[in-house]
Amino acid sequence: MILISFATKNKNSHANLSWTHYCAWTGGQTVHNFGKNSVKILRRLKWNVDHIFWKIKTGILLFFRNIHYDIFKPYWINPELIVLSLIPDHLSSDPDKRTKPVHDIGRIADGDWDLKTMPFEELDVFQSFKAHFINGVNWNDTELYTRIASYFKRGSVRSGCANIDEFNQKLNDYENLYQNILKNGYRLQTKIKSSGPFGNEDEIIVHIARDGDYIFANGRHRLAVAKLLGIDSVAVKVGKRHKKWVEFRKEVLSYAEANGGSVYYPIMHHDLQDIPSVHGWTAMKLIEPYIKKNEGTMLDIGAHWGFFCHNFEKAGYKCTAVENDPENLYFLKKLHRAGNCRFKVLETGILDINLEKKYDAVVAFNVFHSFLKEKRLYDRFVLFLEKLNCTMLFFQSFPDADVKKSIKEYYMNYSEMEFVNFIKEKGNFSKAVLIDNANGSGIYKFEH
């Protein structure tokens, strides 16, 4: 009778099996006492036992760290946002001792691990998939095939295969993966295969670096195919987060708590989108139909944290964000870096902007009313409108009911329609059209 112990010597060790059984465990050989199905059942059983204890441990750690977000929830993100990859062991002179990527989920890690990266598209997996699926190169002429074959010559096990014949069979899996995603799009793994009693964590895994970059960790074949096919979004789970990124998230949460539990507009980074916002997506959805794709320049007046610049940039616009509040600038710049954005940030007052340039679109939401408070600002605002040169202006007058009430004490206490007509006249616009109402105020589109 053969006894197998599931106790591990350390966190990275396999189950305490005999060497022969260990080879079977890793897919290297067949053991005479176990059929292949038995080995698979034992491997799955061990995985489930390890996995349930890992989930319990992770939940306890997160509770005591006061982190209350769902670390197991998959995000749907554009695969083009995953630019970087951890350097694989075969390319590293000092490979890290790593846990399984799925067991990194929920970890918070300090140090420079997030700086040891390379472009994902330089990995031999991506290059070989591109060569085969796009350029028609035979598998055995690819860099991936050459590397894997070299392991077998040294007697090593790779990709669950013990020899080149088994790997040749595995290439069929890559063919099927490509055709499946091409035909059916990208789907959650739980929609494709049985998840078992403890859930399926087998999604693409990315780590989040100190500045918010996504770093690839697991699922290279699916990500490579998604990139090659131009898939809009893939499901990912976050492995570990850099300690500095977690600290920034806490700063955002502290801001929200100090402002009624919400930030002003939604945050675009997927790891921060669970934080509520006051205004939501309504305004952006209302003006989106008027935005031409892949062309134009845009000026965001009073940009706050850059919500509109992020979205206009995604549509292909060259954007400029104007903001001079120190606190807003701090978060604007951090989120600009986290999104690897290209838009320009002007640290200046709105009325000090150089308006010699013409813009295709100007966004001024809930900001112009502040120039009605006193005569000095009002006079400068009139000059600003007279110089403003744009094709379209998207405008919302008052941010909330409290401002509408307090405007009675302003130097110029316009009603909403009086304000609209004032901007139309001073800005020399030919028409002003009400798009719709959002949060109690109208959103208008001005045109020359």
N, C-alpha and C positions, 0 to 999 in steps of 0.2 A: 504494500500500500504506500502510495506516495503522498507525503504531507507538504502543503504549501503554506508558508507564513505570509500574511499580508502586512506585517509590521515592517517598517522601513528603517534602515540604519540612519539615514539623514534625509533632509527634505528633498534631495535631488536623486536619491537612490531608487532603483526599481524594487519590486517585491523580492524577498529573500528566496530565490529559486536556485536549483542546481544550475550549473553552466549550460547544460544541454537544454533544460527547460527555458533558461533565459534566452537562448538563441531563438527558441520557438516563440517566446513572448514578444521579441522584437521583430518577428516576421522572418528571421533568417533561415530556420530549418524546421523540419517536421519531426516531432518526437514520437517514438514508437508507441509510448503509452497514451498519447493524446492525438486524436484526430484534429484536423484544422478547425473544425467547428467548436470543439472543446476548448481549444486555445483562444479562439475569439470570444467565447462566453466568459472564460476566466479573465481575459484582458478587460472586457467590458465591465465585469463585476468589480474588478479592482478599481477601474476608472470611476465607477459610480460611488464606491466606498470613499475613495480619496476626495471625490468631488463634493460629496455632501458634507464631509468634515471641513473642507476648505470653505464652503459657503457659510457654514456656521461661524468659523473663525473670522472670516472677512466681515460678516455682519456685526460681530462683537467689536472688532477693531474700529469700524466706521462709527458705531454708536458712541464709543468713548472719545472719538475724535470730533464728535459733533458734526458729522457730515451726513446730511439727510437728503440725498438724491439717489435715484435708482441706478446703481452701477451696472446692472445687468440689462438695462434697456438699450436696444439697438438704435443707432442714429442712421438716418438715410442721408448720405452726403454724396456730393459729386466726386467721383474718383480722381478727377484732376486736382482736387485739393490735397490728395495724398502724394506729395512730391518726394518726400524723403523716406529712407529705409534705414533700419539698423544695419550696420555692416555685418554681413554673414560671417560665420566662423572661418570659412575657407578663404576669405579675403583679409582676415584680421591677423596681425602679428601677435595680438594679445587678446584672444577671444574671451568674452565675459562668461562667467559661470551663470547661466540663465535658468530661471524656472520655466516651466511650460507657459507659453503666452497666455493661455486661458487662466492660469493661476496668478497672473499679474493683475487681473481685473480687480479694481478697488485699491491697489497699492498706491502709496504716495512715496516717491523716491527723490531724495536730494542727490547732489553730485553732478557730474558732467556726462552722465550716460546719454543725455539727449544731444550732445555735441558730436558723438561718434556715429555719424550718419553718412550716407551716400545717396545720390539720386536713385529712386526706385527703378527708373527706366534704364539705368545702367546695369542692373542685375542681369545675370546670364539667363535667368528664367524669362524675363520680359523680352530681352533681345532675341532669344531663341523662339519664343512664341510669335514674335513679330516676323522673324525670318520665315517660319514655317507657314503661319496662317495668312500673312499678308503678301509675302514674296515667293511663296511656294517652295521653299528650301526643304529638302528631305530632313527628317528628324536626325538621322545619323550624321548629318553634316553641320549640326548646330553645336554651339558652345556648351549648352546644357548636357547634351548627349555625351560629348567628349569627357566632360568633368565626371558625370555619374559613372561612366564606363571605367574611368581610372580608379574609382573606389573599389569596384568589383575585382579588378586585377590585384588589388592589395588585400582582398579577402574581407572587405568591409561591407556592411549592410547600409543601403541608402534608399530613401523613399519607400520604405517597406519592402524592398526587393533585395534578394540575396545574390542575383546574377543578372547578366544582361538580357537573358531570355524573359525573365520576369519583368524587367523594366520595359522591354519591347511591348509586352502585354499592357503595361500601365499607360503607355502612350495612347492606347485606345480610350482611356479615361479622359485624357486631355482633349482628344478629338470630340468625345461626347459632351464634355463640358462646354466647349466652344459652340457646338451646334445647339445645345440646349439653351444657352443664354441668347444666342442669335435668334432662335425661334420663339422662346417664351419670355425673354427679358430676364432681369435679375430678380430672384425671389429669396425670401428668407429660407435658411436651411431647414427650419421646422416645417416649411411648406413642401419640402422636397423629400426629406427622409425622416424616419422615425426618430423621435427625440428621446425616447426612453423615459423612465419614471422620474428622473431628476432634472429634466429640461435639457435643451441642446444649446451649448455655448459656442458651437462651431461656426461662428461668423468670422468675417475678416476682423482682425484685431489691430487697432492702432494705439500707440501711446501718445500722450500729449506733452509736448516739450514746455519749457519754462515760458516761452513767448506765445504759446498756443498752437504751434505747428503740429500737424498730424504726422506721426512717424510710423511707418508700416512695421508690423511685428509678425503677422501670421495670415495665411490665406493668399499667398503670392500668385497661385495659378488663377484663382477667380478674379483677383484685382487686375492681373495682366490682361485677361480676356475682356474684362469690362472696359479697360482703357482702350484696347485695340478696337472694340466695337462701338466706342463713343457712347457708352451707357450713361444716362443722366445722373443716376444715383445708385449707390450700393449700400447694403446694410453693414454697419460696422459696430463693434463693441470696443469700448475704451479699456485698454489694459491698465498700465500705470500712468499716473499723472505726476509731473514734476512738482516738487514742493512749492516752488515759486509761482507756478500756475494756480495751485490750490489757494495760495495766499491771496492772489489777485481775485480769484472767485469770491473769497471771503470779503474783500474790499467792496466788490460790487453788491454783495448781499447786505453789507453794513450800510451802504448808500441807500439801498432799497428800504431797509428797515427804518432809516431816518426820514424817509419820504413816503410814509403811508404804506409801505410794503411793496412798492413797485418802482421800477425805473421808468424813464419818460417814454421811450420808444423801444420796441423789441431789439434784442441784441442778436447779431447775426451768427456769432460763433455757436456751433451746435452744442457745445458743452455749457453754454450759458443761457440757452433758450428756454429753460424751465423757469427762469426768473420772470415774474409777471411784469407787464408794462401798462402804463396809464392809457396810452393811445392805441396800442395794438397796430394791426396791419391795415386798418380801414382806410386811412388816407392814402397809403401807397397803392392799395388795390384800386382806389378811385381814379388816381392819375395815371396808372399803368397803361390804360388803353391809348393814351395820347403820346406815349414815349416811343419814338422810332428806334428800332433795334440797330445796334452796331454803328451808330453815328451820333455826332453832336458833342457839344460842350455844356456843362451844367455848373451852376453856382448855387451852393446851399448857404443861405443867409441865416446865421444863428444855428449852426449845424448840430449843436449839442454833442452827442456821441457818434455822429456820422451815419445814422440809419439810412437817410436818403442817398448819401454818397455811395454807400455800400451797394444799394440796389440799382442806382443809375449806372454805376460802374459795371455791374453784372450785365446790364443791357448794352454795354459797349461805349458808354459816354466817358469823356475825359472830364473829371469832376474837380471842383475846388470847394473846400469846406472852410467857412469863416466862423471863427469862434475865439473869444478872448477871455472867457471865464476860466480861471485857473483850474478849478475842480473838473469842469467839463473837458478842458484841454487834456488833463491827465488821462481820463478814461478814453477820450477820442483817440489819443496817440497809441494807447495800449491796445485798443481794439483794431486800430488801423494796422498795427504790426501783427496782431493775432490773425487777421484776415489776409495778410500779405497783400494789402491794398496798394494801389498806385496813386490814388487821388491826392491832390495837394492840400495842405493845411495852412491856412493863413491865420496867424495869431494876431488879430487886429480887431478893432471895433468895426461894426458894420458900416457906420457912416464914414469911415476912413478908407474904405476900399477904393482902389484905383479902378475906375469904370471905363477906361479907354477900350477895353476888349468887349466884343459882342459875344453874348452867350445864347445858345439855342434854347436853353431852359434855365429858369431861376426858380428856386423853391424858397418860399418865405412863409413858414407856418408858425403862427402864434408868437410873432416877434415884433412886427411893425407897430403894434399898439403901444409898446414901451416908448416910442418917440412922440407920443401925443401928451406925455405927462407935463412938459414944461415948454415955454416958448422957444428957448434956445435949441432944444432938440428938434422941435417941430420945424423950425426954419431950416435947420441942416437936413432934415428929412425931405423937405420939399426939393432942395437942391439935389439930393441923392436920387429922387424919383425922376427928376428932369434929365439927369445924366445916364440913368440906367438904360442899357442898350441890350435888348433881348428879343427873341422871337416869341417866347411864351413865358408867362409868370404864373406860377401856381401859388395861391394865397389862401391862408386861413386867418381870420381876424383875431379871435379871442380864444385863449386856451381853455377857459373854464368859466363857470357862472360867477365865481368870486371876482374875476377880472372885469366881467361885464358890469357888475355892481359898482366896483371901485372907479370905473372910467368916468363916472359922474364928477369925480374930483379932479380930473385931468384938465390940462390947458385947453385941449380940444376934445370934447366928449361926444364923438361921433357915434351914431347907431351903426349897425353892421352895414346897412345899405349906403349910408352916408360915407362910411369909410371906403367902401368899394368904389363909389363914384369919385371920391377924392383921388384915389390911386389911379383910376382910369384917366382922369383929367390931367393930373400932374405928370403921370408917366407917358402921356400921349398915346394911350392904347386905343385901338379902334373899337374893341368890344370886350366885355367882361361877362362870362357865362358861368352860372352856378352849376357845378358838377353834381354835388349832393351835399348833405349835411353829415358831419361827424363830430361826436362828442359835444353837441349843442351849438356848433358854429358851422357856417357854410364854407365849402371849399370851392374856390373860384379859379377859372382859367382866363387869364388876360392875354389878348393877342394884339399885335400891331397890324 
